Amino acid sequence: MIDSFILDWLVQNFKVFALVLVRVGAMLFLMPVFSGRSIPVSVKALLCMVISLVFTPVAPVDPVSFPLSPVNFVLHVISELFLGFCLALMMRLVLAGVQAATQMAGFQMGLSMANILDPHSGSQSLVLSELFYLACLCLILVTNSHHLIISAIFESFSVLKPGTLFLGQGLLDLVLYFSKELFVLSVKIMAPVMAILLFSQVALGILAKTVPQMNLLVISFALNIGLGLFFVGLTLQVFWPVFSRSLAEVLSAFPLAIRLMAGY
């Protein structure tokens, strides 16, 4: 009896489950925390199905909105993908600000040859950049910010009905604002390190003119790396307050972005 009841419930709510699954999958597969290549695709697919199954009984989704023709279904999937892309882009811009800052600092320190394969993006990145990126992901998980992402997905169903995406100037302005914050966050994080490395280069230039017999080229390698790592360690004390403000800002902007995409 229980099995037949579950089967009847699944048949009746299959359309709702499919609509929920498209949005949940589009957002989770693009979000930084869940979209890493180190996570197997089967695990991410199972997570999407489990979350969609939990949302199906409580999500305010009308089964009538399920597209019947293949063309309408493809357009519906594209609109849901764009929704996930916009929210994931805002989150990725914050993380990209941290990566840009550490890329510049690592290049000035002389670590440009120490590249490793980023398991999340599949591209080459500096060791320092990868360290800070993984630290950001750990901080997101420790502070339960990924719960807020899942909560934003659920709340989006009550504001933005499936297949009713609206693109306006407000959404573009919001994305451009976080694009600007990418550079602001980069300067806030690595400005002290870049300033110290600049002063060290100026000091070495003055010393080279004063004592030309010294082999300052060899000395500068160890000096830049030592000074850079030392002040990067000092920067870690203020890294979380700066990063947390940007993270809280982008998470609080998710409901606003969803309302803008709903045309409010």
MIDOSE-1310 file (N, C-alpha, C; in nm, 2 decimals, decimal comma, always signed):
residues 264
mids	+0,08/-0,12/+0,00/+0,00/+0,00/+0,00/+0,09/+0,13/+0,00; +0,19/+0,12/+0,08/+0,28/+0,24/+0,08/+0,35/+0,26/-0,05; +0,39/+0,15/-0,11/+0,46/+0,17/-0,24/+0,36/+0,22/-0,35; +0,24/+0,18/-0,35/+0,14/+0,23/-0,44/+0,11/+0,37/-0,42
fild	+0,10/+0,41/-0,29/+0,07/+0,55/-0,26/+0,19/+0,64/-0,31; +0,31/+0,60/-0,28/+0,43/+0,68/-0,33/+0,43/+0,69/-0,48; +0,39/+0,57/-0,55/+0,39/+0,57/-0,70/+0,28/+0,67/-0,75; +0,16/+0,67/-0,69/+0,06/+0,76/-0,73/+0,10/+0,91/-0,71
wlvq	+0,17/+0,93/-0,59/+0,21/+1,07/-0,56/+0,31/+1,11/-0,66; +0,40/+1,03/-0,70/+0,51/+1,06/-0,80/+0,44/+1,09/-0,94; +0,35/+1,01/-0,97/+0,28/+1,03/-1,10/+0,21/+1,17/-1,11; +0,14/+1,20/-1,00/+0,06/+1,32/-0,99/+0,15/+1,45/-0,98
nfkv	+0,27/+1,43/-0,92/+0,36/+1,55/-0,90/+0,48/+1,54/-0,98; +0,48/+1,46/-1,09/+0,60/+1,45/-1,17/+0,63/+1,59/-1,24; +0,53/+1,66/-1,29/+0,55/+1,79/-1,35/+0,61/+1,89/-1,26; +0,56/+1,89/-1,14/+0,62/+1,98/-1,04/+0,76/+1,95/-1,01
falv	+0,79/+1,82/-1,00/+0,93/+1,77/-0,97/+1,02/+1,81/-1,08; +0,97/+1,80/-1,21/+1,06/+1,83/-1,32/+1,09/+1,98/-1,33; +0,99/+2,06/-1,30/+1,01/+2,21/-1,30/+1,11/+2,25/-1,19; +1,09/+2,19/-1,07/+1,18/+2,22/-0,96/+1,32/+2,17/-0,99
lvrv	+1,33/+2,05/-1,05/+1,46/+1,99/-1,08/+1,54/+2,08/-1,18; +1,47/+2,13/-1,28/+1,54/+2,22/-1,38/+1,61/+2,34/-1,31; +1,53/+2,40/-1,23/+1,59/+2,52/-1,16/+1,70/+2,49/-1,06; +1,67/+2,39/-0,98/+1,77/+2,35/-0,88/+1,90/+2,30/-0,95
gaml	+1,89/+2,22/-1,06/+2,01/+2,17/-1,13/+2,08/+2,29/-1,19; +2,01/+2,38/-1,25/+2,07/+2,50/-1,32/+2,15/+2,58/-1,22; +2,10/+2,60/-1,10/+2,17/+2,68/-1,00/+2,28/+2,61/-0,93; +2,26/+2,48/-0,89/+2,36/+2,41/-0,82/+2,48/+2,38/-0,91
flmp	+2,46/+2,34/-1,04/+2,57/+2,31/-1,12/+2,65/+2,43/-1,16; +2,61/+2,55/-1,13/+2,68/+2,67/-1,17/+2,74/+2,74/-1,05; +2,69/+2,72/-0,93/+2,73/+2,78/-0,81/+2,88/+2,74/-0,77; +2,96/+2,83/-0,72/+3,10/+2,79/-0,70/+3,12/+2,68/-0,60
vfsg	+3,04/+2,67/-0,50/+3,06/+2,57/-0,39/+3,02/+2,43/-0,45; +2,92/+2,42/-0,53/+2,87/+2,29/-0,58/+2,93/+2,25/-0,72; +2,98/+2,35/-0,79/+3,02/+2,32/-0,93/+3,16/+2,28/-0,95; +3,24/+2,25/-0,85/+3,38/+2,21/-0,86/+3,39/+2,08/-0,94
rsip	+3,49/+2,07/-1,02/+3,52/+1,95/-1,10/+3,56/+1,84/-1,01; +3,61/+1,87/-0,89/+3,65/+1,76/-0,80/+3,53/+1,69/-0,75; +3,41/+1,74/-0,76/+3,29/+1,67/-0,72/+3,24/+1,59/-0,84; +3,22/+1,46/-0,82/+3,17/+1,38/-0,94/+3,04/+1,43/-0,98
vsvk	+3,01/+1,42/-1,11/+2,89/+1,46/-1,17/+2,77/+1,38/-1,12; +2,80/+1,25/-1,09/+2,69/+1,17/-1,03/+2,65/+1,21/-0,90; +2,75/+1,26/-0,82/+2,71/+1,31/-0,68/+2,63/+1,44/-0,69; +2,67/+1,53/-0,78/+2,60/+1,66/-0,80/+2,46/+1,63/-0,85
allc	+2,44/+1,53/-0,95/+2,31/+1,50/-1,00/+2,22/+1,44/-0,89; +2,28/+1,35/-0,80/+2,20/+1,30/-0,69/+2,16/+1,40/-0,59; +2,25/+1,50/-0,57/+2,22/+1,61/-0,48/+2,10/+1,69/-0,53; +2,11/+1,72/-0,66/+2,00/+1,80/-0,72/+1,87/+1,73/-0,71
mvis	+1,87/+1,60/-0,73/+1,74/+1,52/-0,73/+1,69/+1,51/-0,59; +1,78/+1,50/-0,49/+1,73/+1,49/-0,35/+1,67/+1,62/-0,31; +1,74/+1,73/-0,34/+1,69/+1,87/-0,30/+1,56/+1,89/-0,37; +1,55/+1,86/-0,50/+1,42/+1,88/-0,57/+1,31/+1,79/-0,52
lvft	+1,34/+1,67/-0,47/+1,24/+1,59/-0,41/+1,19/+1,65/-0,28; +1,28/+1,71/-0,21/+1,24/+1,78/-0,08/+1,16/+1,90/-0,11; +1,19/+1,97/-0,21/+1,12/+2,10/-0,25/+0,98/+2,07/-0,31; +0,97/+1,96/-0,38/+0,84/+1,93/-0,45/+0,71/+1,95/-0,37
pvap	+0,70/+1,89/-0,25/+0,58/+1,90/-0,18/+0,54/+2,04/-0,13; +0,65/+2,12/-0,11/+0,62/+2,25/-0,05/+0,65/+2,37/-0,14; +0,71/+2,35/-0,26/+0,73/+2,46/-0,35/+0,60/+2,51/-0,41; +0,58/+2,64/-0,42/+0,45/+2,69/-0,48/+0,46/+2,69/-0,63
vdpv	+0,46/+2,57/-0,69/+0,48/+2,56/-0,84/+0,35/+2,50/-0,89; +0,29/+2,56/-0,99/+0,17/+2,51/-1,06/+0,21/+2,41/-1,17; +0,16/+2,29/-1,16/+0,19/+2,19/-1,26/+0,14/+2,23/-1,40; +0,04/+2,33/-1,41/-0,01/+2,37/-1,54/+0,10/+2,45/-1,62
sfpl	+0,20/+2,50/-1,54/+0,31/+2,58/-1,61/+0,41/+2,49/-1,68; +0,40/+2,36/-1,67/+0,49/+2,27/-1,73/+0,47/+2,28/-1,88; +0,58/+2,31/-1,96/+0,56/+2,32/-2,11/+0,53/+2,18/-2,17; +0,44/+2,18/-2,26/+0,40/+2,06/-2,33/+0,48/+2,03/-2,45
spvn	+0,51/+2,13/-2,53/+0,58/+2,11/-2,66/+0,73/+2,11/-2,63; +0,81/+2,04/-2,71/+0,95/+2,03/-2,69/+1,02/+2,17/-2,71; +0,97/+2,25/-2,80/+1,03/+2,39/-2,82/+1,01/+2,47/-2,69; +0,89/+2,47/-2,64/+0,86/+2,55/-2,51/+0,94/+2,49/-2,40
fvlh	+0,96/+2,36/-2,39/+1,04/+2,31/-2,29/+1,19/+2,35/-2,30; +1,24/+2,35/-2,42/+1,38/+2,40/-2,44/+1,39/+2,55/-2,40; +1,30/+2,63/-2,43/+1,30/+2,77/-2,39/+1,29/+2,78/-2,24; +1,21/+2,70/-2,18/+1,20/+2,70/-2,04/+1,33/+2,66/-1,97
vise	+1,40/+2,56/-2,02/+1,53/+2,52/-1,97/+1,63/+2,64/-1,98; +1,63/+2,70/-2,10/+1,72/+2,81/-2,12/+1,70/+2,93/-2,02; +1,57/+2,96/-2,00/+1,54/+3,07/-1,90/+1,59/+3,03/-1,76; +1,57/+2,90/-1,72/+1,62/+2,86/-1,59/+1,77/+2,86/-1,58
lflg	+1,84/+2,82/-1,69/+1,98/+2,82/-1,69/+2,03/+2,97/-1,68; +1,96/+3,06/-1,74/+2,00/+3,20/-1,73/+1,98/+3,25/-1,59; +1,88/+3,21/-1,52/+1,86/+3,24/-1,38/+1,97/+3,19/-1,30; +2,01/+3,07/-1,31/+2,12/+3,01/-1,24/+2,25/+3,08/-1,27
fcla	+2,27/+3,12/-1,40/+2,39/+3,18/-1,45/+2,41/+3,32/-1,38; +2,30/+3,40/-1,37/+2,31/+3,53/-1,32/+2,35/+3,53/-1,17; +2,28/+3,44/-1,09/+2,31/+3,43/-0,95/+2,45/+3,37/-0,93; +2,49/+3,27/-1,00/+2,63/+3,22/-0,99/+2,73/+3,32/-1,03
lmmr	+2,70/+3,40/-1,13/+2,80/+3,50/-1,17/+2,83/+3,60/-1,06; +2,72/+3,64/-0,99/+2,74/+3,74/-0,88/+2,83/+3,68/-0,77; +2,81/+3,55/-0,74/+2,89/+3,48/-0,64/+3,04/+3,47/-0,69; +3,05/+3,43/-0,82/+3,18/+3,41/-0,87/+3,26/+3,54/-0,88
lvla	+3,19/+3,65/-0,90/+3,27/+3,78/-0,91/+3,33/+3,81/-0,78; +3,27/+3,77/-0,66/+3,33/+3,80/-0,53/+3,46/+3,71/-0,52; +3,45/+3,58/-0,56/+3,56/+3,49/-0,55/+3,67/+3,53/-0,65; +3,63/+3,58/-0,76/+3,72/+3,63/-0,86/+3,80/+3,75/-0,81
gvqa	+3,74/+3,83/-0,73/+3,82/+3,94/-0,67/+3,93/+3,89/-0,58; +3,91/+3,79/-0,50/+4,01/+3,73/-0,42/+4,12/+3,67/-0,51; +4,08/+3,60/-0,61/+4,18/+3,54/-0,70/+4,26/+3,64/-0,78; +4,20/+3,75/-0,82/+4,27/+3,85/-0,89/+4,37/+3,92/-0,80
atqm	+4,34/+3,94/-0,68/+4,43/+4,00/-0,58/+4,55/+3,91/-0,56; +4,53/+3,78/-0,54/+4,64/+3,69/-0,51/+4,72/+3,66/-0,63; +4,66/+3,67/-0,75/+4,73/+3,65/-0,88/+4,83/+3,76/-0,89; +4,79/+3,89/-0,87/+4,88/+4,00/-0,88/+4,99/+4,00/-0,78
agfq	+4,95/+3,96/-0,65/+5,06/+3,96/-0,55/+5,16/+3,84/-0,58; +5,11/+3,73/-0,62/+5,20/+3,62/-0,65/+5,29/+3,65/-0,77; +5,24/+3,72/-0,87/+5,32/+3,76/-0,98/+5,43/+3,85/-0,94; +5,40/+3,95/-0,85/+5,50/+4,04/-0,81/+5,60/+3,98/-0,71
mgls	+5,56/+3,87/-0,64/+5,65/+3,80/-0,55/+5,75/+3,71/-0,63; +5,72/+3,68/-0,76/+5,80/+3,59/-0,83/+5,76/+3,45/-0,83; +5,63/+3,43/-0,81/+5,57/+3,29/-0,80/+5,50/+3,26/-0,93; +5,53/+3,33/-1,04/+5,45/+3,31/-1,16/+5,48/+3,17/-1,23
mani	+5,60/+3,12/-1,19/+5,64/+2,99/-1,25/+5,58/+2,87/-1,16; +5,53/+2,90/-1,04/+5,48/+2,80/-0,95/+5,33/+2,78/-0,98; +5,29/+2,73/-1,09/+5,15/+2,71/-1,13/+5,11/+2,57/-1,10; +4,98/+2,55/-1,06/+4,93/+2,42/-1,03/+4,79/+2,42/-1,11
ldph	+4,74/+2,30/-1,12/+4,61/+2,28/-1,19/+4,50/+2,30/-1,09; +4,41/+2,39/-1,12/+4,30/+2,42/-1,04/+4,20/+2,31/-1,06; +4,17/+2,23/-0,96/+4,07/+2,12/-0,98/+3,93/+2,17/-1,00; +3,90/+2,29/-0,96/+3,76/+2,34/-0,97/+3,73/+2,40/-1,11
sgsq	+3,83/+2,46/-1,17/+3,81/+2,52/-1,30/+3,88/+2,45/-1,42; +3,98/+2,36/-1,38/+4,05/+2,29/-1,48/+4,16/+2,37/-1,55; +4,19/+2,49/-1,50/+4,29/+2,58/-1,56/+4,41/+2,59/-1,46; +4,52/+2,65/-1,52/+4,63/+2,68/-1,44/+4,62/+2,80/-1,35
slvl	+4,67/+2,80/-1,23/+4,66/+2,91/-1,14/+4,78/+2,91/-1,05; +4,81/+3,02/-0,99/+4,92/+3,03/-0,89/+4,89/+2,96/-0,76; +4,99/+2,91/-0,70/+4,97/+2,84/-0,57/+4,90/+2,93/-0,47; +4,95/+3,06/-0,46/+4,89/+3,15/-0,37/+4,74/+3,18/-0,40
self	+4,71/+3,19/-0,53/+4,57/+3,21/-0,57/+4,48/+3,09/-0,53; +4,53/+2,97/-0,55/+4,46/+2,85/-0,52/+4,44/+2,83/-0,37; +4,54/+2,87/-0,29/+4,53/+2,87/-0,15/+4,42/+2,96/-0,10; +4,41/+3,08/-0,15/+4,31/+3,17/-0,10/+4,17/+3,13/-0,15
ylac	+4,16/+3,07/-0,27/+4,03/+3,03/-0,33/+3,98/+2,91/-0,24; +4,06/+2,82/-0,21/+4,02/+2,71/-0,12/+3,98/+2,76/+0,02; +4,05/+2,86/+0,07/+4,02/+2,91/+0,20/+3,88/+2,98/+0,19; +3,85/+3,05/+0,08/+3,72/+3,11/+0,06/+3,61/+3,00/+0,06
lcli	+3,63/+2,89/-0,01/+3,53/+2,79/-0,01/+3,51/+2,73/+0,12; +3,62/+2,71/+0,20/+3,60/+2,66/+0,33/+3,53/+2,75/+0,42; +3,55/+2,88/+0,41/+3,48/+2,98/+0,49/+3,33/+2,98/+0,46; +3,30/+2,97/+0,33/+3,16/+2,96/+0,29/+3,09/+2,84/+0,35
lvtn	+3,16/+2,73/+0,35/+3,10/+2,61/+0,41/+3,09/+2,62/+0,57; +3,19/+2,67/+0,63/+3,20/+2,68/+0,77/+3,09/+2,78/+0,82; +3,06/+2,89/+0,75/+2,96/+2,98/+0,79/+2,82/+2,95/+0,75; +2,81/+2,83/+0,69/+2,68/+2,78/+0,64/+2,62/+2,87/+0,53
shhl	+2,70/+2,94/+0,46/+2,65/+3,02/+0,35/+2,59/+2,94/+0,24; +2,63/+2,82/+0,22/+2,57/+2,73/+0,12/+2,42/+2,70/+0,16; +2,39/+2,71/+0,29/+2,25/+2,69/+0,32/+2,17/+2,81/+0,27; +2,23/+2,93/+0,27/+2,16/+3,05/+0,22/+2,13/+3,04/+0,07
iisa	+2,23/+2,97/+0,00/+2,21/+2,95/-0,14/+2,09/+2,86/-0,17; +2,09/+2,75/-0,09/+1,97/+2,66/-0,11/+1,84/+2,73/-0,07; +1,85/+2,81/+0,03/+1,73/+2,88/+0,08/+1,68/+2,98/-0,03; +1,78/+3,04/-0,10/+1,74/+3,14/-0,20/+1,68/+3,06/-0,32
ifes	+1,72/+2,94/-0,35/+1,66/+2,86/-0,46/+1,52/+2,83/-0,42; +1,49/+2,80/-0,30/+1,35/+2,76/-0,26/+1,26/+2,89/-0,26; +1,31/+3,00/-0,21/+1,23/+3,12/-0,21/+1,21/+3,18/-0,35; +1,29/+3,14/-0,44/+1,28/+3,19/-0,58/+1,15/+3,14/-0,64
fsvl	+1,10/+3,02/-0,60/+0,98/+2,97/-0,66/+0,85/+3,05/-0,63; +0,85/+3,12/-0,51/+0,74/+3,20/-0,47/+0,74/+3,34/-0,54; +0,86/+3,38/-0,58/+0,87/+3,51/-0,65/+0,87/+3,50/-0,80; +0,95/+3,41/-0,85/+0,97/+3,40/-0,99/+0,91/+3,26/-1,04
kpgt	+0,80/+3,26/-1,10/+0,74/+3,14/-1,15/+0,83/+3,08/-1,26; +0,83/+2,95/-1,27/+0,91/+2,89/-1,38/+0,87/+2,93/-1,52; +0,97/+2,97/-1,60/+0,94/+3,01/-1,74/+0,89/+3,15/-1,75; +0,90/+3,24/-1,65/+0,86/+3,37/-1,66/+0,97/+3,47/-1,63
lflg	+1,09/+3,44/-1,69/+1,20/+3,53/-1,67/+1,19/+3,66/-1,74; +1,23/+3,77/-1,67/+1,22/+3,90/-1,73/+1,36/+3,97/-1,71; +1,41/+4,02/-1,83/+1,55/+4,08/-1,83/+1,53/+4,23/-1,84; +1,58/+4,31/-1,74/+1,57/+4,45/-1,74/+1,70/+4,52/-1,71
qgll	+1,69/+4,65/-1,71/+1,81/+4,73/-1,68/+1,85/+4,72/-1,54; +1,76/+4,69/-1,44/+1,80/+4,68/-1,30/+1,89/+4,56/-1,28; +1,86/+4,45/-1,35/+1,95/+4,33/-1,33/+2,09/+4,35/-1,39; +2,09/+4,42/-1,50/+2,22/+4,46/-1,56/+2,30/+4,55/-1,46
dlvl	+2,24/+4,64/-1,40/+2,31/+4,73/-1,31/+2,36/+4,66/-1,19; +2,28/+4,56/-1,14/+2,32/+4,48/-1,03/+2,45/+4,40/-1,06; +2,45/+4,34/-1,17/+2,56/+4,26/-1,21/+2,69/+4,35/-1,23; +2,67/+4,46/-1,29/+2,78/+4,56/-1,31/+2,83/+4,61/-1,18
yfsk	+2,74/+4,62/-1,08/+2,79/+4,67/-0,95/+2,88/+4,56/-0,88; +2,85/+4,44/-0,90/+2,94/+4,33/-0,84/+3,06/+4,32/-0,93; +3,05/+4,35/-1,05/+3,18/+4,35/-1,14/+3,27/+4,46/-1,09; +3,22/+4,57/-1,05/+3,30/+4,68/-0,99/+3,36/+4,64/-0,85
elfv	+3,28/+4,57/-0,77/+3,32/+4,52/-0,64/+3,44/+4,42/-0,66; +3,45/+4,35/-0,77/+3,56/+4,26/-0,79/+3,70/+4,34/-0,77; +3,71/+4,45/-0,83/+3,83/+4,53/-0,83/+3,85/+4,59/-0,69; +3,74/+4,64/-0,63/+3,74/+4,70/-0,50/+3,79/+4,59/-0,39
lsvk	+3,74/+4,47/-0,40/+3,78/+4,37/-0,31/+3,93/+4,33/-0,33; +3,97/+4,33/-0,46/+4,11/+4,30/-0,48/+4,21/+4,40/-0,42; +4,17/+4,53/-0,43/+4,26/+4,63/-0,37/+4,25/+4,62/-0,22; +4,14/+4,59/-0,16/+4,13/+4,59/-0,01/+4,21/+4,47/+0,04
imap	+4,22/+4,36/-0,03/+4,29/+4,24/+0,02/+4,44/+4,25/+0,01; +4,49/+4,29/-0,11/+4,63/+4,28/-0,14/+4,70/+4,42/-0,15; +4,64/+4,53/-0,12/+4,70/+4,66/-0,13/+4,83/+4,67/-0,04; +4,82/+4,62/+0,09/+4,94/+4,62/+0,17/+5,06/+4,54/+0,11
vmai	+5,03/+4,42/+0,06/+5,14/+4,34/+0,00/+5,20/+4,41/-0,12; +5,11/+4,46/-0,21/+5,16/+4,52/-0,33/+5,24/+4,65/-0,30; +5,20/+4,72/-0,19/+5,28/+4,84/-0,15/+5,41/+4,81/-0,10; +5,42/+4,70/-0,02/+5,55/+4,66/+0,04/+5,64/+4,61/-0,07
llfs	+5,59/+4,54/-0,17/+5,67/+4,49/-0,28/+5,72/+4,60/-0,37; +5,64/+4,71/-0,38/+5,68/+4,82/-0,46/+5,79/+4,90/-0,39; +5,78/+4,92/-0,26/+5,88/+4,98/-0,18/+6,01/+4,90/-0,18; +6,00/+4,77/-0,18/+6,12/+4,69/-0,18/+6,20/+4,70/-0,32
qval	+6,12/+4,71/-0,43/+6,18/+4,73/-0,56/+6,25/+4,87/-0,57; +6,18/+4,97/-0,51/+6,24/+5,10/-0,51/+6,37/+5,10/-0,43; +6,37/+5,03/-0,31/+6,49/+5,03/-0,23/+6,60/+4,95/-0,30; +6,57/+4,84/-0,37/+6,67/+4,77/-0,44/+6,73/+4,85/-0,55
gila	+6,64/+4,93/-0,62/+6,69/+5,02/-0,73/+6,79/+5,12/-0,68; +6,76/+5,18/-0,56/+6,85/+5,28/-0,50/+6,98/+5,22/-0,46; +6,97/+5,10/-0,40/+7,09/+5,02/-0,36/+7,17/+4,98/-0,48; +7,11/+4,95/-0,59/+7,19/+4,91/-0,71/+7,27/+5,03/-0,76
ktvp	+7,21/+5,15/-0,75/+7,29/+5,27/-0,79/+7,40/+5,30/-0,70; +7,37/+5,27/-0,57/+7,47/+5,31/-0,47/+7,59/+5,21/-0,46; +7,55/+5,08/-0,46/+7,66/+4,97/-0,46/+7,64/+4,88/-0,58; +7,69/+4,92/-0,70/+7,67/+4,84/-0,82/+7,74/+4,71/-0,82
qmnl	+7,84/+4,69/-0,72/+7,91/+4,56/-0,72/+7,82/+4,45/-0,66; +7,71/+4,48/-0,59/+7,63/+4,37/-0,53/+7,54/+4,31/-0,64; +7,52/+4,18/-0,63/+7,44/+4,10/-0,72/+7,29/+4,11/-0,67; +7,23/+4,22/-0,69/+7,09/+4,24/-0,63/+6,99/+4,16/-0,70
lvis	+7,02/+4,11/-0,82/+6,92/+4,03/-0,89/+6,89/+3,90/-0,82; +6,99/+3,83/-0,77/+6,97/+3,71/-0,69/+6,91/+3,74/-0,55; +6,95/+3,85/-0,49/+6,89/+3,89/-0,36/+6,75/+3,92/-0,37; +6,71/+3,99/-0,48/+6,57/+4,03/-0,49/+6,47/+3,92/-0,50
faln	+6,51/+3,80/-0,56/+6,42/+3,69/-0,56/+6,38/+3,64/-0,42; +6,48/+3,61/-0,34/+6,44/+3,57/-0,20/+6,38/+3,68/-0,12; +6,42/+3,80/-0,14/+6,36/+3,91/-0,06/+6,22/+3,93/-0,10; +6,18/+3,93/-0,22/+6,04/+3,95/-0,26/+5,95/+3,84/-0,21
iglg	+6,00/+3,72/-0,22/+5,92/+3,61/-0,17/+5,90/+3,61/-0,02; +6,01/+3,64/+0,05/+6,00/+3,65/+0,19/+5,91/+3,76/+0,24; +5,93/+3,88/+0,19/+5,84/+3,99/+0,22/+5,70/+3,97/+0,19; +5,68/+3,91/+0,07/+5,54/+3,88/+0,02/+5,47/+3,79/+0,11
lffv	+5,54/+3,67/+0,14/+5,47/+3,57/+0,23/+5,45/+3,63/+0,37; +5,54/+3,71/+0,42/+5,53/+3,76/+0,55/+5,41/+3,86/+0,56; +5,39/+3,94/+0,46/+5,28/+4,04/+0,47/+5,15/+3,97/+0,42; +5,16/+3,87/+0,35/+5,03/+3,79/+0,32/+4,98/+3,73/+0,45
gltl	+5,08/+3,68/+0,53/+5,03/+3,62/+0,66/+4,97/+3,73/+0,75; +5,02/+3,85/+0,74/+4,96/+3,96/+0,82/+4,82/+4,00/+0,76; +4,81/+3,99/+0,63/+4,68/+4,02/+0,57/+4,57/+3,92/+0,60; +4,61/+3,80/+0,64/+4,51/+3,70/+0,68/+4,43/+3,74/+0,80
qvfw	+4,48/+3,83/+0,88/+4,41/+3,88/+1,00/+4,29/+3,96/+0,96; +4,30/+4,03/+0,85/+4,19/+4,12/+0,81/+4,12/+4,06/+0,69; +4,16/+3,94/+0,64/+4,10/+3,88/+0,52/+3,95/+3,85/+0,55; +3,92/+3,78/+0,66/+3,78/+3,74/+0,68/+3,69/+3,85/+0,70
pvfs	+3,72/+3,96/+0,77/+3,62/+4,07/+0,78/+3,59/+4,13/+0,65; +3,70/+4,15/+0,56/+3,67/+4,21/+0,43/+3,59/+4,11/+0,34; +3,63/+3,99/+0,34/+3,56/+3,89/+0,25/+3,42/+3,87/+0,30; +3,40/+3,86/+0,43/+3,27/+3,83/+0,48/+3,17/+3,94/+0,45
rsla	+3,21/+4,07/+0,44/+3,12/+4,18/+0,40/+3,08/+4,16/+0,26; +3,17/+4,13/+0,17/+3,14/+4,11/+0,03/+3,05/+3,99/+0,01; +3,08/+3,88/+0,09/+3,00/+3,76/+0,08/+2,86/+3,78/+0,13; +2,84/+3,85/+0,24/+2,71/+3,89/+0,29/+2,63/+3,98/+0,20
evls	+2,71/+4,07/+0,13/+2,64/+4,16/+0,04/+2,58/+4,08/-0,08; +2,66/+3,99/-0,14/+2,61/+3,92/-0,26/+2,50/+3,82/-0,22; +2,51/+3,76/-0,10/+2,40/+3,67/-0,06/+2,27/+3,75/-0,03; +2,28/+3,87/+0,02/+2,16/+3,95/+0,05/+2,11/+4,00/-0,08
afpl	+2,19/+4,01/-0,19/+2,14/+4,06/-0,32/+2,07/+3,95/-0,40; +2,08/+3,82/-0,36/+2,01/+3,72/-0,43/+1,86/+3,74/-0,44; +1,79/+3,77/-0,33/+1,64/+3,80/-0,34/+1,61/+3,92/-0,43; +1,70/+4,02/-0,43/+1,68/+4,14/-0,51/+1,69/+4,10/-0,66
airl	+1,79/+4,02/-0,69/+1,81/+3,98/-0,83/+1,69/+3,89/-0,88; +1,64/+3,81/-0,79/+1,53/+3,72/-0,83/+1,40/+3,81/-0,85; +1,38/+3,91/-0,77/+1,27/+4,00/-0,79/+1,28/+4,08/-0,92; +1,41/+4,12/-0,95/+1,43/+4,19/-1,08/+1,40/+4,10/-1,20
magy	+1,44/+3,98/-1,19/+1,41/+3,88/-1,30/+1,27/+3,85/-1,31; +1,19/+3,87/-1,20/+1,05/+3,85/-1,20/+0,97/+3,98/-1,25; +1,05/+4,09/-1,27/+0,98/+4,21/-1,32/+0,93/+4,30/-1,22; +0,97/+4,28/-1,09/+0,92/+4,37/-0,98/+1,01/+4,49/-0,97
